[in-house]
Amino acid sequence: MSMSDSDSSSSHGGNYKNFRQITRDRLLFEMLQSTKANESKSTSTILIMDKFTVKIMSSSCKMADLIEQGVTLAEDIDKGRQPFPTSDAIYFIQPSEENVAKFLSDMSGKHPSYSKAFVFFSSSLPKELRAHIKSHTRVLERIGALKEMNLEYLSIDSQGFVTDNERALDELFGEDVNACVNAMANRIATVFASLREFPFVRYRAAKIDAFTLTAMRDLVPTKLAAAVWNQLTNYKERLKHFPQTETCELLILDRSVDLISPVIHEWTYDAMCHDLLNMDGNKYVYEVPSKTGDKPEKKDVLLEDHDPVWLELRHAHIAEASERLHEKTTAFIAKNKVARVQYGSGIGDQLSTRELQKMVQVFPQYSQQIDKLSLHVEIAGKINRIIKEMGLRDFGQLEQDLVFGDAGPSEVKKFLRTKQDATRENKLRLMMIYSVAYPEKFEGEKGLKLMQLAGLSEDDMAAVHNMPLLDDTLATGKKSKGGFSLNFGSQKKKHAIRKERKGEEETWALSRFNPMIEELIEKLNKGELSKNEYACMNDPTQSVHGTQECASVRSSLSAAHSVRTRRAPSWARPRTYCNGYTSDSVSSYGSSDFKSMGKRIFIFIIGGATRAELRVCHKLTEKLRREIILGSSSLDDPPQFITKLKMLMTEL
């Protein structure tokens, strides 16, 4: 039995693997497969996890992966478990007193619950608990491994992770802010332990000096950067394979950097699925024809990376996704003689979902391919119907015009008066964007009358009133230096909160908006990110006020493409102004191309990230030839973000 650190394959040599591949390999091979090397008379292997490590495992691995590694049963450490004295147990648990007590209880006495225990902790084991384990000499004889995996995050994408701090937005206003920051920092640090990366730690420096609750929240990125730095310094001293010099860059931000992205309508396939459809996580439920000819059957499907159609379309504009699906269906029919005979008359028109589903019975050899096409034709069709029924094109146009200064108060009031039947949620999102563009319009009675015109409930009004809690410049009427930029035309002054991006042209309508992190990542890549606004923890030459902040915080923490448009709806056809990302989510680079990538860039957003921000990381990975990894306390779709905002405390 030995206490060892993580032994993951280096990301700086050999075969370059992406973030999720490394995470998966560590769980399956470094942890599970490593137990097979030990001589054991065990007849089976039981995997025991706690509530959080179950999430870690399921975010990267399927049950089939575990079975392939010899796991016969997965159990919850907190629930009553049947003893299997002839089986080995693999514990993948957090290093808490409760978990250690349960593990010791399982393996103590004359009749332990399992033959041998292989214990893997998700993060660093405190010295007291390590000593406590070693004091149980009888148990030590039954331990096959005692190891710190330093893997305590959920992989949500090949280039994304969350720390599962769902209440971070609220907790950062509470009395236990340091506890929340430290828990988040420990989990962020394990990402770098897993990838064997040592970053330059940069963060959004505090903008205000006043000692108010909002000002204290403004210090959170500084506090988190200091806490992450402390943990990384500890890794440098303790972990055998941890780099001793900087290998990558980390930029820590909070939600105030971009308050538009969480609520604006994002028109890509992935975002619209999660925004408009009643999905449970990544699970979508739909109906398929019954094999017996009775009522349609309900079927669950996960919209994840294993689905090649999803992988191709997820970052495409919904109009482009619909066009591609039509082309795929037409191409399939054109290549199959029987299909041309039976469905030839429909080649020029979009086949219905039900017709596609019936094709499975005609072409069983292509069932998997047709199933995928049928699923996504159903989804895209449903989304397009919702867009039409809810009048989202008009909402989307006004939202983006507000952001870029092409619309103002008069247009908003006119819209609200003529769209009385629009859903309250969409009008709330419009009001939230309007409050960022024109915070002064929400002062006193003016704001109340405007929200009453929108038909907002008191609960909805709370979300609008709480926006300044995330960015004090909304309350003071000032513009954030590191946030939005004013844009002035040559003839007419525009009240804009986001610059038009030069050098890009818009391929699809309503794809003008991009999250603020795109601009920040590009500046970071060029070395043009202001050190005054985005300070660096490990820059000895830094003399800005951010470094002084860090010193005090460290002290306190130590204590505590061109696309055809013939099938596109008229509203989505290309327009004449900016943006221009032809979203093809199937990366044009394969895993082998990662070898030529530059150093990784990590972006961490406190308070929840958006799917648009995750899309930007994929886009810039290809553009900059550097793997961009997005981390956050959570991944929030607009309804989730709005719910969290409503729950924020309202007293400053």
Stockholm file with secondary structure:
# STOCKHOLM 1.0

chainA/1-652         MSMSDSDSSSSHGGNYKNFRQITRDRLLFEMLQSTKANESKSTSTILIMDKFTVKIMSSSCKMADLIEQGVTLAEDIDKGRQPFPTSDAIYFIQPSEENVAKFLSDMSGKHPSYSKAFVFFSSSLPKELRAHIKSHTRVLERIGALKEMNLEYLSIDSQGFVTDNERALDELFGEDVNACVNAMANRIATVFASLREFPFVRYRAAKIDAFTLTAMRDLVPTKLAAAVWNQLTNYKERLKHFPQTETCELLILDRSVDLISPVIHEWTYDAMCHDLLNMDGNKYVYEVPSKTGDKPEKKDVLLEDHDPVWLELRHAHIAEASERLHEKTTAFIAKNKVARVQYGSGIGDQLSTRELQKMVQVFPQYSQQIDKLSLHVEIAGKINRIIKEMGLRDFGQLEQDLVFGDAGPSEVKKFLRTKQDATRENKLRLMMIYSVAYPEKFEGEKGLKLMQLAGLSEDDMAAVHNMPLLDDTLATGKKSKGGFSLNFGSQKKKHAIRKERKGEEETWALSRFNPMIEELIEKLNKGELSKNEYACMNDPTQSVHGTQECASVRSSLSAAHSVRTRRAPSWARPRTYCNGYTSDSVSSYGSSDFKSMGKRIFIFIIGGATRAELRVCHKLTEKLRREIILGSSSLDDPPQFITKLKMLMTEL
#=GR chainA/1-652 SS CCEECCCCCCSSSSSCCCHHHHHHHIIIIIIIGGGGGSCCCCSCEEEEECHHHHHHHHHHCCHHHHHHTTEEEEEETTSCCCCEEEEEEEEEECCCHHHHHHHHHHHCSSSCSEEEEEEEESSCCCHHHHHHHHTCHHHHTTEEEEEECCCCCEEEETTEEECCCTTHHHHTTSTTHHHHHHHHHHHHHHHHHHHTCCEEEEEECCCCCSCSHHHHHHTHHHHHHHHHHHHHHHHHHHCTTCCSSCCEEEEEEEGGGCSSTTTSCCCBHHHHHHHHSCCBTTEEEEEECCTTSSSCEEEEEECSTTCHHHHHHTTSBHHHHHHHHHHHHHHHHHHCHHHHHHHGGGTTSCCCHHHHHHHHHHCGGGHHHHHHHHHHHHHHHHHHHHHHHHTHHHHHHHHHHHHTTSCCHHHHHHHHHHCTTSCHHHHHHHHHHHHHHCGGGGSHHHHHHHHHHTTCCHHHHHHHHTHHHHCHHHHHTCCCTTSCCCCBCSSSBCCCSSCCCTTCCCSSTTCCCCCTHHHHHHHHHHTCSCTTTEEETTCTTCCSHHHHHHHHHHHHHHHCCCCCCTTSCGGGSCCSSSCCCCCCCSCSSCGGGGGGCEEEEEEEEETCBCHHHHHHHHHHHHHHTEEEEEEESCBCCHHHHHHHHHHSCCCC
#=GC SS_cons         CCEECCCCCCSSSSSCCCHHHHHHHIIIIIIIGGGGGSCCCCSCEEEEECHHHHHHHHHHCCHHHHHHTTEEEEEETTSCCCCEEEEEEEEEECCCHHHHHHHHHHHCSSSCSEEEEEEEESSCCCHHHHHHHHTCHHHHTTEEEEEECCCCCEEEETTEEECCCTTHHHHTTSTTHHHHHHHHHHHHHHHHHHHTCCEEEEEECCCCCSCSHHHHHHTHHHHHHHHHHHHHHHHHHHCTTCCSSCCEEEEEEEGGGCSSTTTSCCCBHHHHHHHHSCCBTTEEEEEECCTTSSSCEEEEEECSTTCHHHHHHTTSBHHHHHHHHHHHHHHHHHHCHHHHHHHGGGTTSCCCHHHHHHHHHHCGGGHHHHHHHHHHHHHHHHHHHHHHHHTHHHHHHHHHHHHTTSCCHHHHHHHHHHCTTSCHHHHHHHHHHHHHHCGGGGSHHHHHHHHHHTTCCHHHHHHHHTHHHHCHHHHHTCCCTTSCCCCBCSSSBCCCSSCCCTTCCCSSTTCCCCCTHHHHHHHHHHTCSCTTTEEETTCTTCCSHHHHHHHHHHHHHHHCCCCCCTTSCGGGSCCSSSCCCCCCCSCSSCGGGGGGCEEEEEEEEETCBCHHHHHHHHHHHHHHTEEEEEEESCBCCHHHHHHHHHHSCCCC
//
